[in-house]
């Protein structure tokens, strides 16, 4: 369908008067109002479309942080928090609550210290502690909360089996495959990355590593 004359005239007017309208829009933005013929919401929409949201910035920062961790770079907890929250986030006082800071420290530490080829267990452990009393009682020592959690799981076959089941579910979600759940009376599937033995071994390694870092001794079980 051919465009109507009014539409053509309108487009031509935009092209010939672009510079003038741009100047009017800039002036209006400074003065806080829109000139005649320019919708007030247009200014706000233009700014929104040309900017990156806070969530996008955090997602990009987290991806960059994880890439550098996998390349072997070590981060302090404060540096990792600052990188994930963006430039200037740590200036002028606490940018996040102590709870959030503790959660981030645990997550960052596990990414650097837990060997986990698929990342399922690495992602699962921080979730188990999020909002828990173990974490709330150890906000100044988040690794102690992680160590206490690992000890509790290792001390209970039921808790260990539940953690293994959740790790299998997370693995299946990440790989888009059917998980290899443990079956009573049957040996583990040879392709199952998370079995009772493998998760028990991983938790014991976490405890030994925390002991090395903190100087405290945490009870572990034989793999």
C-alpha positions in Angstrom: 0.0 0.0 0.0 1.4 3.4 -1.0 2.1 5.8 2.0 -0.3 8.7 2.2 0.8 12.3 1.4 0.5 13.2 5.1 2.9 10.4 6.1 5.5 11.4 3.5 5.3 15.0 4.6 5.7 14.0 8.2 8.8 11.9 7.4 10.3 14.7 5.3 9.7 17.1 8.1 11.5 14.9 10.6 14.5 14.6 8.2 14.8 18.3 7.5 14.0 19.4 11.0 16.0 16.7 12.8 18.8 19.0 14.1 16.3 21.6 15.3 14.2 19.0 17.1 17.3 17.4 18.7 18.3 20.8 20.1 14.8 21.3 21.4 14.8 17.9 23.0 18.1 18.5 24.6 17.0 21.8 26.0 13.7 20.3 27.2 15.6 17.5 29.0 17.6 20.1 30.9 14.6 22.2 31.8 12.4 19.2 32.7 9.7 19.6 30.1 9.0 18.6 26.5 8.5 21.1 23.6 5.3 21.2 21.6 5.0 18.3 19.2 7.4 16.1 21.2 5.7 13.5 23.5 6.9 13.9 27.1 7.5 10.2 27.5 9.8 10.2 24.5 12.7 11.6 26.5 12.4 9.1 29.2 12.1 6.2 26.8 15.1 7.3 24.9 17.2 7.3 28.0 15.9 3.9 29.1 16.5 2.3 25.7 20.1 3.5 25.5 21.0 2.4 29.0 21.8 -1.0 30.5 19.7 -2.2 33.4 21.3 -2.9 36.8 20.5 -6.6 36.4 22.2 -6.7 33.0 25.3 -5.0 34.5 25.4 -7.5 37.4 24.9 -10.5 35.1 27.8 -9.3 32.9 30.0 -8.7 35.9 29.3 -12.2 37.3 30.1 -13.8 34.0 33.4 -11.9 33.8 34.2 -12.8 37.4 33.5 -16.5 36.9 35.6 -16.5 33.7 38.6 -15.0 35.5 38.2 -17.4 38.4 38.3 -20.4 36.0 41.4 -18.9 34.5 43.1 -19.2 38.0 42.9 -15.6 39.3 42.2 -15.4 43.0 39.9 -12.8 44.5 39.3 -11.5 48.0 35.6 -11.6 49.1 35.4 -7.7 49.0 36.9 -7.6 45.5 34.5 -10.2 44.3 31.5 -8.4 45.8 32.6 -5.1 44.3 33.1 -6.7 40.9 29.6 -8.2 40.9 27.9 -5.0 42.1 29.7 -2.7 39.8 32.0 0.3 40.0 31.6 2.5 43.1 29.4 0.0 44.8 31.7 -0.4 47.9 32.2 3.4 48.4 30.6 5.3 51.2 29.7 2.4 53.4 28.2 -1.1 53.0 26.7 -1.7 49.6 25.0 -4.9 50.5 23.7 -6.4 53.8 26.0 -8.7 55.8 23.8 -11.6 54.8 24.3 -11.0 51.1 28.0 -10.4 51.6 28.3 -13.8 53.4 26.4 -15.6 50.6 28.6 -14.0 47.9 31.8 -15.0 49.8 30.7 -18.6 50.0 29.7 -18.7 46.4 33.0 -17.1 45.3 35.1 -19.4 47.5 33.4 -22.6 46.2 34.0 -21.5 42.6 37.7 -21.3 43.3 38.1 -24.3 45.7 35.5 -27.0 44.8 36.5 -29.2 41.9 33.2 -29.8 40.1 33.3 -30.6 36.4 29.6 -29.8 35.7 29.2 -27.1 38.3 26.0 -28.6 39.7 27.2 -29.2 43.2 29.2 -25.9 43.2 25.9 -24.1 42.5 23.8 -26.2 44.9 25.8 -25.8 48.1 25.3 -22.0 48.4 21.6 -22.5 47.9 21.5 -24.9 50.9 22.9 -22.2 53.1 21.0 -19.2 51.8 18.8 -17.8 54.6 19.7 -20.7 56.9 20.4 -20.3 60.7 23.9 -21.7 60.0 24.7 -18.7 57.9 22.8 -16.2 60.0 24.8 -17.3 63.1 28.1 -17.0 61.2 27.9 -13.9 59.1 31.4 -12.8 60.1 32.7 -16.3 59.3 30.8 -17.6 56.3 33.3 -20.5 55.7 32.5 -21.8 59.1 28.8 -21.9 58.2 29.8 -23.9 55.0 32.0 -26.2 57.1 29.2 -26.8 59.6 26.8 -27.6 56.8 29.2 -30.1 55.2 29.7 -31.8 58.6 26.0 -32.2 59.1 25.5 -33.7 55.7 28.4 -36.1 56.2 27.1 -37.2 59.6 23.7 -38.3 58.2 23.2 -40.8 55.4 19.7 -39.4 54.7 21.0 -35.8 54.3 23.8 -37.1 52.1 21.4 -39.0 49.9 19.1 -35.9 49.6 22.0 -33.7 48.6 23.0 -36.3 46.0 19.5 -36.4 44.6 19.4 -32.6 44.3 22.8 -32.6 42.6 21.5 -35.1 40.1 18.4 -32.9 39.5 20.6 -29.8 39.0 22.9 -31.8 36.7 20.0 -32.9 34.6 18.7 -29.4 34.3 22.0 -28.0 33.2 22.8 -30.8 30.7 19.2 -31.1 29.6 19.4 -34.9 30.2 17.6 -37.4 32.5 19.4 -37.7 35.8 21.0 -40.9 36.9 19.3 -41.2 40.3 20.7 -43.7 42.9 18.6 -46.8 43.3 18.5 -48.9 46.5 20.3 -52.2 46.1 21.8 -51.2 42.7 25.3 -49.9 41.9 25.6 -46.3 40.7 25.3 -45.7 37.0 28.8 -45.5 35.5 27.9 -42.1 33.9 26.4 -40.6 37.1 28.7 -37.7 38.1 27.1 -37.4 41.5 27.0 -40.5 43.7 27.0 -40.9 47.5 30.7 -41.6 47.4 31.7 -38.8 45.0 29.7 -36.2 46.9 31.1 -37.5 50.2 34.6 -37.1 48.8 33.8 -33.6 47.5 32.5 -32.4 50.9 35.5 -33.9 52.7 37.8 -32.0 50.4 35.8 -28.8 51.1 36.3 -29.3 54.8 40.1 -29.9 54.5 40.4 -26.8 52.3 38.5 -24.7 54.8 40.8 -26.0 57.6 43.8 -24.9 55.6 42.4 -21.5 55.0 41.1 -20.8 58.5 43.5 -22.8 60.6 40.5 -24.5 62.3 40.0 -28.2 62.4 36.7 -29.6 61.1 35.6 -33.2 61.5 35.3 -35.1 58.3 34.5 -38.7 57.4 36.4 -41.2 55.4 35.5 -41.2 51.7 
